[in-house]
């Protein structure tokens, strides 16, 4: 993503504009971070008018500045004996509601702008869950794709040799994200135990079921996005039965969004990776997709080679496929204005962000202008971190909940998030605007706590 100019952003309120200008001046060449801050500041203008105490006590000025930013070297040795060096990050953004909570992302695109954008978003997402967790994010510009298990293990051990200084079950609890799944969490947890000589199950979430993990944690982000769509449709007397669903990505979020949409009577048609996408008019065969992506760690083209009803579109845009529901689940800014226009032209009814900020601001404007139900990532994909908080609760009490109970808790949390966003939008006279509603509901919870705890 290239650096944005002043003209790329709408003017903000007289209160918010100087804050945004300061953010850009203090954080140059960080376009993803600027975009995330601007979206929130744009949404909460009405709150600042009604709640002048937030302005008087400089809540926003404090909120846009992370409490702590850690950048560190990650040296490791590959299978050929060659020394490699990557850069690691952990941004601890806000602990006003609880310990910092947010995933670790291992991907070549990772930089400080992306980590800060994700951490800033995490503040409000976590607040929406009502689970008492703060906001943070971390990762490294390491690409686990194509690396052996031994190489991934050595990288994770080196990464944790520094990260362990900054985390703790009452301080900061990382989880997985892009490039960090069960394998990586296992290696990270093992190294933490070795370094600290403590078995603190609550230090990481997304662990294996047999060693402190929680039921439904793996499925939670994808399931939660579909539950949120279900809630949006229900408000309008509709449901998922018979709906055509387009999903981007083929990682954890996409897989389980496909699974839950199918279970609720919809037909999931697509999956993608960086090489292109597959469309299967018979509905995605989840077992085959899992075999290719999770077991073989192969490319999406293999799905079409093994499935007669599917075809592969090399380098294609998954959003050209006609669908009633779209769930972008790959990465930030993957769905642009032209893609949004194509979806609208093909009759899309609802869009839920499974990934973090996958829709550009221009795309969001297209959806909202067309009356499409649009769920921003901080609301729609909050199921993952919500279930991480449930995992923390189980670790602290040494309890284990079964799958059905855990899924029902997730469903209830997503319904609560929908309720909070929906009614916040109504209270501030922007009915149906889930972007504004989610930002306002999350911001008010954080800002009220900041006022109560003083200037710290």
N, C-alpha and C positions, 0 to 999 in steps of 0.2 A: 504494500500500500504506500503510495507517495504522500509526502507531506501536504497537508491541507493549507489553504489560504483563508483569509478572513471571509472571502466571498462564499466559501463552501459552507458556512454556518449561518443560520438565521440569527438575527439579533435577539438578544435575551432582554429580560427586564433590567431596569436601571440598577437594581440591586445585584443581580446575578452577573451582568456583563463584565464589570471590573474584576470579579473573581475569576471568570473564565479567561480574561485577558492575562491575569497574573499566572494562571495555570500554564498557559501557552508560553509565557515568557520564561518561567522557571523550569519548564519541561520541554525544551525545543526538540523537534524531530521525533515526536512521539504521537503519531496521528491516531492510533487506536485508542490511546488514553484520552486524547482530546475529544474524540468522538463520544466515548462513554460518559465523560464529564458533562459535555454539552447536552446530551440527551436528558440526563438527570436534571441539570439546571433549567432546561427548557420546560420540563414537566412541573417543577415545583414552584414556579412563579406565583400561582394563586395561594400556595401555602405561606409564602413569605409575606404576602399582603395581609393575610388574616392572622398570622402569628409573628408579630414584630419582634417578640422576644428572641426568636431564632436569629434575626439580623443583629439585634443589640448585643448578643453574646457571641457573635462571630462563629456560629455553628458551621456554616458552610466553609469559611476560611480554614477552619480546623479539619473539617471532614475531607476536603480534597487533598490534604497532605498526609501521606502514610505515617503511621506511628514509628515505623522502622523499615529500612530497606537494606537487605543483605545481598551482596554480590561476591561470589567466590570462585576460585579456580578448582576445576575437577580434573586432575591428571589420572590416566589409567593406561594400561598396556593391552593392545589388541592381540589376536591369536597369532599374528606373525611376529610378535615381540616388539612391535613398533610403539613408541610412546605417543599417546594422544592427549590433547588438552581441550576441555570444553569449559564453558562458563555456566555456573549455577546461580540461581536467584531464589530469594524468599522475600516477599513483600508482606509485612505484617501491617495491615491497613487500619483496622479498627477493632478494639477489644472491649468496647463499651457495653456490649450485650453478652459477652462471654469470651472464651478463648478463641484466638484466631482460628478460622476453619476455611479450608479451600484446598483444591487439588494441586498436584505436581504435574507439569506438562513436559514431556521429552519430545522435542521436535526441532528440526533445523531452523524453523522460523522464529523460535523463541528469542525475544529480546526484552529489554526493560519496559518498553511501551506496552507490549502485549501482556506482560505479567501485571503491570499496574492497571491496565484496563480490566483484566480479569479480577484482580483483587478489589478494585473499586466496585464493580458489579456485584461481587460476592457480598459486600456489606449489606446491600439492600435485599438480595436474594435470601441471605441467611436470616435477616430480620423478618422477612415475610413468613418463614417457616414457623416462627414462634418458639423455636427450640433453644434459645439462649446461647447462641454462638455468634462470634464476631466474624470479621472478613479478612481473608488473606489469600495469597496465591504464590506458587513457586514453580520451579522447573529448571530446564537446561536446554541448550541448543544441541543436544545429542539426539541422533536418529537411531532408535532401536531396530528399525526395519532393516533386514538383511544381516543383522549381527547375530552371532551365535549366543546361546544361553550363557556360555562362560564369559563372553565379552560383556553382555548385559549385566551379569553378576558383578564383574569387576568394576564396571562403571557405577552401579548402584552403591557398592561398598565404598568407593571413593567419595561419591556424592554425600552419603550419610556420615562419613567421617568428619565433614564440616557441618552439615545440617543439624546434627544431634545437639550442637551447642545452643541452638536457637528454638528448640521445640520441647514440648512436654504436655502431658495430658491436661494440665490446667493452664497451659500457656499457649500452645499452638499445635493443632492436630491436622497434619496434612492427609490427603487422600490421593486417589488416582485422577487422571485426566487423559488427554490424548497422549498415547505412547507409554502410559503407565497403567498397566493392568495387574492382574493377580500375580503374575510372575515377578514383576518389578516390585510390587508391594512386599512380597515375600522376601526378596533379597534385601530390601531396605530395612524391614523389620528385624531380620536376622542380624544385620550389622549393628543396628541400634542396641539390641540385646547384648551383643559381644562387647561393644564399647562401654556401655553403662553398667553392665552386670545387673540389669533389672529387667524383669518381664512385665512391662507396662502395656497391657493389651490396648489401652486407650490412646496410645501414642500415634497410631495410624489407623485409618479406617479403609474399608475395602479389603480386609484380610480374608483368608480362606475360612470356610465354615468350621473346619476342624481345629483352628487355632485362634479363635477370638472373633471371627467374622460373624456378620448378621445375615439372616435370611432376607432376601429381596434386595440387598444392597447392590448386587450386580445388575439387577433388572430395573432399579428404581428410577433412573433418569428417563429412560425410554418409556417405561410404564407411566411415570408421572406426567410426561408430555401428553400422552394419549388421554389420561384421566382429565387433564386440564381441557383438552379439546372437547371431551364429553360434557364437562361442566358448561362450557361456552354454548355448545349446541343445545343443551337442556334448557337454558334460559330462554331459547327461542323455540322450544317445543320440538326440537329435532334430536336425532341420535346418529350413531355411527353405522347402523345397519345398512349394508349395501353401498357404502361410500367408497369411492376410489381414492387411495392414499398414495401420494408420492413422497418417498423418503430419500434423502441424500445421505451419503456415507455408508459405511459397512462395518463400523466399529461397534462398540458396546451399546451406545445410545440408539443407533439405527436398528441394530438387531432386535432389541427389546421393544422399541416402538413398533416395529413390524409385528412382533409376536402379540403384543397386547391389542393392537388394532385388529388383527386377524381374529383373536379370541372374542372381540366385541362385535364381530359381524361385518367388519370392513374388509376390503380387498387391497392389500399392500402390493404395489405394482413394481417398485423400483428399488435399487440400491446402487451405490457408486463408490469409486475411489478415484485417485488422481489420474488414472488412465482413461476414464470414461464411465458410462453407466450401463446397467442392464435393465430391460423392461420385460416383465413376465406377465402377460395378460391372464394367465391362469392363477396368478397370485404367487408371490415369492415363496419358494420352498425353503423354509427356515433351516431345516436340518442340513440341506446341501450348502446353504450359504455359511452356516456355522463351520461345517467341515472345511470349507475352502479358506475362510478368513481366520478362524480361531485355531484350528488344528494344523492345517497346512501352511498358514500365513501366506496364502497365494493372492493373486490378483483377481479382480472381479470378472475378467473375461472368462475365467475358468468356469464360472457358473453357466454362462451361455453355451459353452462347449458341451456341458453335461446335461442340459435341460432343453428338450425339444421345443417347449413353448416360449423360450426366452431368446432375446437377441441382444447383442452387445453393440453399443454406439461409442466408438472410439473418440475420446476427446469431446463428447457431446455434452449438452446442457440438460440435466435431468428435469429442469423446470419447463421444458417444452412438452412434456408428457401431460395430456389432459387429466386433471384430478380434481376431486372435491375438497380434499384435505392435503396440505403440504406441510411436511415436518423436516425442515433443514437441520441436519444433524452432523455436518462435517466440520466446518470451521468458520471463523469470523469473515464477514463480508463476502460470502459465497453466492448470495442471491442479490443481484443488482436490480436496477430500475427496469431494464429491458426484460429480465426474467420475471419480475413482478407483473409487468404488463402482459406477458405471455400467459401467466397463470390466470390473471383476471379475465383475459379474452377467452380462456378455456373454461371459465365458470367456477374457479376455486371459491369455496365457501369459507374456509378457515385455514389459518396458518399459525403454527406453533413452533417457536424456536427451540429445537432440541439441543443445538449447540449454543455457545455464547456469542451473541451479537452476529449471527450469520446473515442477517438482512441489513443492507446498507440503509442509511436514512432516507434516500430517495425511494427505495423499495417499500419501506414502511409507509411513506406518504402515499404511494400508489394504492396500497392495500386499504389504508384508512379512507382515502377519497372514494374508493369503490364500494365502501361498506363491508369489506371483508373482515371477518372476526380475526383479530391479530393478537397473539399472545407473545409478549417479549420473553426472552430467555430467563430473566431473573424471576419470572413467575412460572413459565411453562417447564423449565428444566430444573426447578428447585427440588424435585423429588430425590435427586441423588444426594444432595447435601442434607436434606431432611432425614433420609434413612441413615446417613453417616452419623447424625446426631443420635438416632435411635441405637446405632451400634455402640456409640460412646456410653449411652445409658446402660446398655446390657453389660458392657465391659466393667463399668463402675460397680454395678450391683451383682456381677457374676451370674447373670440370668441368661437364658436363651429362649427366644420366642419362636414359635413355629411359623411356617411360610404363610399360612392363611391369616394368622393374626397380624403378622408384619405387613402383609399386603393391604389389609384393611386399615391399618394405621397410616400407611402411605396414601391410600385413597382419601381418608379423612383429612389428612394434611393438605392435599391438593385441593380438596373442596374448600377448606378454610382459606387457602391462598387466593383461590378464585373469588370467594366471598369478600375478602379484604380489598382486593384490587377493584372488583366490580363496584362496591359501595363507596370506596374512596373516590372513584371517578364521579359517581353521582353526587357525593357531598360537595365536590369542588366544581360542579356544573360542567363536566366533560363526560356525560354518560356514554358508555360503550367504549371508551378509550382505555384499553387495558395497559398501554404503555404509561400513560399518565397515572392511572390508578395504582399500578404496581410501584412506580417510583414514589408516589405520594405516601402510600401505606407504609412502605419500607422506611422512607425518610423520616416520617413522623415518629416511628418507634425508636429509631436511632437518635434523633434530635432530642426527644423528650428525655431519654436516658442521659444524653450529654449534659443537658441543663441540670439534671438532678445530681450529677457527679462532679460538677464544678469544672473549672478551666484547667484541664490536665492534658 
